[in-house]
Each structure stands twice: as structure tokens, then as C-alpha cells.
Amino acid sequence: PVSELLYGLMLPSGNDASVSFAENFGERLADKKADGGDSTTAYDSFIAAMNRKAEQIGMKSTHFENPHGLPSEGHQTTARDLAQLAYAAFKLPGFRELVATPQRGYTVDSVTGYQRYIVWRYTYQLLRTEGYDGIKTGTTNAAGSCLVSTAERDGHRLIIAVLGSTSSDARYSDTRNLYRWAWRDLVKIGYNGKPTKSVSKAN
């Protein structure tokens, strides 16, 4: 089921799952006039739909060439755009539940009757830390170790995107350091961008 394959996509970074989604749903998402007519494959229509959605939600520096993010000429994004995508996705209750799942098991059936129980484990390590919600890890030689995450403190939520860390461990330490800096400075300047009363008095 699609709902289960989403776990296979998000938790262990299943690139094969992303291709399956593209091949199976691209035709439904096709804009034949914009995508090039009936000759366009479902896969290509899916990528075109990804780019239309990126434009709709304000990802101004992003262009997709594939559904999984592996290096490809012309495939690019920025930390800001990934944070924008995370902001849009986190509004969806199903997405929030998905990225808050440390692991998921499912019995896969085949047309021959063969069954296999599989377990998908989330690559996102900060999920075990109070206040942190998961979103997505990613690693390629070109981009380095990357992490888009969100956390909440005192009723205020932040989204942080880290790209180009030197290792898997480094992306988590980089992220935690950015959250520490952000929480500290948000207390100083106020969550709405204006100085808090306590800082105003101090100044």
C-alpha cells in the first residue's frame, strides 16, 4: 500500500520507493500541455509535477531532475528551499506522523504467495531527543551529509536545514549547535523579530 511505501521512502531513504511513486503516479499528475503531450512518460510527468509544486510553495532556487535527489545535471536546491519544503510538508498530519516514526514493520506479499516481513528503521538520530521531530536525512558525495529537521521549545517551532556536513555525525552536531544558537538568539530578539521586554530594559 502507498501508506506503507511512504515509510520505505522516508525512514531508510528508499530511492527505489521514490522511483516507484514516480512511475505509478506520474500519469495522474501529468499536465500534458505543459509536460510535452502524450509522449511524456509517467516518470517525467512526476518530475514535472515536483517542479510545479516547488514553484508553488516558493522554492525559488530549486529544480528537480529525479525523485530521489541523487546527483544529476541541473538537479539543485538550497538550504532555504529545503526548509520551505519542510515547512509546507509539516502542515500535513500524515507527514508529521510519518517522520515521527522510529521504525516500521510490514509483511510484503508477492503474486506467487511469497511473504517477507521487513523493518524500515529511521536514519534520523535526533528523534530520540526530547523536543526534536524528524524530517529527513540525505547523503551524496556532491552534497555531503545533509539534514533537515524541526524542533519545538516553549511553544515555538524552528526548522533547520544543514547541507555539506563532513560526516553523518557532523550533520547532527552542526544541527544541534544551530538550534542552541537559534534558541539563544530568539530569546534575545523575540520570536517576532522585535526585542523582548527583558532585553529592552537591559539596553
Solvent accessible surface area in square Angstrom, and as a share of the most:
residue,aa,sasa,rsa
1,P,106,0.67
2,V,77,0.44
3,S,68,0.44
4,E,20,0.09
5,L,56,0.28
6,L,65,0.32
7,Y,18,0.07
8,G,5,0.05
9,L,39,0.19
10,M,21,0.09
11,L,0,0.00
12,P,51,0.32
13,S,45,0.29
14,G,11,0.11
15,N,60,0.31
16,D,115,0.59
17,A,4,0.03
18,S,5,0.03
19,V,44,0.25
20,S,36,0.23
21,F,19,0.08
22,A,0,0.00
23,E,101,0.45
24,N,98,0.50
25,F,47,0.19
26,G,0,0.00
27,E,133,0.60
28,R,190,0.69
29,L,83,0.41
30,A,33,0.26
31,D,57,0.29
32,K,115,0.49
33,K,197,0.83
34,A,71,0.55
35,D,27,0.14
36,G,54,0.52
37,G,27,0.26
38,D,121,0.63
39,S,104,0.67
40,T,36,0.21
41,T,78,0.45
42,A,30,0.23
43,Y,63,0.24
44,D,72,0.37
45,S,3,0.02
46,F,36,0.15
47,I,15,0.07
48,A,27,0.21
49,A,16,0.13
50,M,40,0.18
51,N,34,0.17
52,R,69,0.25
53,K,108,0.46
54,A,4,0.03
55,E,138,0.62
56,Q,128,0.57
57,I,38,0.19
58,G,20,0.20
59,M,6,0.03
60,K,174,0.74
61,S,54,0.35
62,T,19,0.11
63,H,76,0.34
64,F,28,0.12
65,E,72,0.32
66,N,10,0.05
67,P,21,0.13
68,H,57,0.25
69,G,34,0.33
70,L,77,0.38
71,P,85,0.54
72,S,49,0.32
73,E,170,0.76
74,G,41,0.39
75,H,40,0.18
76,Q,105,0.47
77,T,49,0.29
78,T,50,0.29
79,A,39,0.30
80,R,139,0.51
81,D,2,0.01
82,L,38,0.19
83,A,25,0.19
84,Q,56,0.25
85,L,68,0.34
86,A,4,0.03
87,Y,121,0.46
88,A,30,0.23
89,A,17,0.13
90,F,22,0.09
91,K,124,0.52
92,L,106,0.53
93,P,92,0.58
94,G,51,0.49
95,F,35,0.15
96,R,93,0.34
97,E,113,0.51
98,L,12,0.06
99,V,0,0.00
100,A,50,0.39
101,T,22,0.13
102,P,88,0.56
103,Q,95,0.42
104,R,82,0.30
105,G,29,0.28
106,Y,65,0.25
107,T,53,0.31
108,V,57,0.33
109,D,89,0.46
110,S,47,0.30
111,V,158,0.91
112,T,119,0.69
113,G,58,0.56
114,Y,133,0.51
115,Q,114,0.51
116,R,131,0.48
117,Y,142,0.54
118,I,28,0.14
119,V,50,0.29
120,W,38,0.13
121,R,150,0.55
122,Y,23,0.09
123,T,54,0.31
124,Y,5,0.02
125,Q,77,0.34
126,L,5,0.02
127,L,36,0.18
128,R,200,0.73
129,T,60,0.35
130,E,172,0.77
131,G,36,0.35
132,Y,36,0.14
133,D,36,0.18
134,G,0,0.00
135,I,7,0.03
136,K,47,0.20
137,T,9,0.05
138,G,30,0.29
139,T,89,0.51
140,T,27,0.16
141,N,163,0.84
142,A,86,0.67
143,A,47,0.37
144,G,21,0.20
145,S,8,0.05
146,C,15,0.09
147,L,1,0.00
148,V,12,0.07
149,S,0,0.00
150,T,0,0.00
151,A,4,0.03
152,E,79,0.35
153,R,123,0.45
154,D,120,0.62
155,G,65,0.62
156,H,68,0.31
157,R,92,0.33
158,L,35,0.18
159,I,41,0.21
160,I,22,0.11
161,A,18,0.14
162,V,12,0.07
163,L,71,0.35
164,G,46,0.44
165,S,8,0.05
166,T,133,0.77
167,S,51,0.33
168,S,46,0.29
169,D,103,0.53
170,A,20,0.16
171,R,17,0.06
172,Y,4,0.02
173,S,42,0.27
174,D,55,0.28
175,T,0,0.00
176,R,80,0.29
177,N,83,0.42
178,L,70,0.35
179,Y,1,0.00
180,R,144,0.53
181,W,134,0.47
182,A,13,0.10
183,W,12,0.04
184,R,129,0.47
185,D,37,0.19
186,L,31,0.16
187,V,94,0.54
188,K,103,0.44
189,I,87,0.44
190,G,4,0.04
191,Y,81,0.31
192,N,116,0.60
193,G,57,0.54
194,K,135,0.57
195,P,86,0.54
196,T,44,0.26
197,K,170,0.72
198,S,77,0.50
199,V,38,0.22
200,S,61,0.39
201,K,172,0.73
202,A,88,0.68
203,N,148,0.76
